[in-house]
Amino acid sequence: MLHRHPLLSAVTGVYLVFLGWLTLTPQDQHTSQAEFVLRVLDALHRRGHLESLDYNRFEFLANIALFVPAGMFLLLLLGAGRWWLAALLCFATTAFIESAQHAIPGRVPDDRDLLANSVGAVLGIAVALVLTLPATLRRSRHRRAAADYARAARR
């Protein structure tokens, strides 16, 4: 699997390292990123945009978006037939992250993150399944034709 898709494997590895850095490094409670997000949301709200989007909803949506690529990459590496394994690996990854955050200063594990990350992974898997559907159908037709040919040759 990894040797057949070396570029995709490398990109997936880089993304997983980024994901680990983003979620498993110590964090100050009052980071400049949170302040920046709050300033941007405040500016949008003053202009009448996205008024229903508060920081908690933004964080939830960001957690969904964070795991969409993970679902896509793992499905592409494992194949469409193993979509369930990609989903299981994404869930296990986010469960590990949330468990590990108990011991990391400034990190707060949250069950909502587990939900959001899992939803993001499933969305990524669904997008990858849709994008790879034509190739999957082509391979399926080719396999069926080869099997029909083999059966006809045996007769």
ZIWO-V461607 format. One line per field, one symbol per residue. ss: DSSP state (H for helix, E for strand, C for the rest). phi: phi as a letter, one per 30 degrees, with the letter a starting at -180 (. if undefined). burial: # if it has 9 or more other C-alpha atoms within 8 Angstrom, else .. Layout:
BEGIN
ss = ???
phi = ???
burial = ???
END
This chain:
BEGIN
ss = CCCCCHHHHHHHHHHHHHHHHHHHCCCCCCCHHHHHHHHHHHHHHHCCCCCCCCHHHHHHHHHHHHHHHHHHHHHHHHCHHHHHHHHHHHHHHHHHHHHHHHHCCCCCCCHHHHHHHHHHHHHHHHHHHHHHHHHHHHHHHHHHHHHHHHHHHHC
phi = .dddbddddddddddddeddddcccebddcddddddddddddddddcichddccddddddddddddceddddddddddjddcedddddddddddddeddddecceicbdbdddedddddddddddddddddceeddddddddddddddddddddd
burial = ....#..##..#..##..##...#..........#.##..#..##.........#..#.##.################.#.##..##..##..##.##.###.#..#.#...##.##############..#...#...................
END
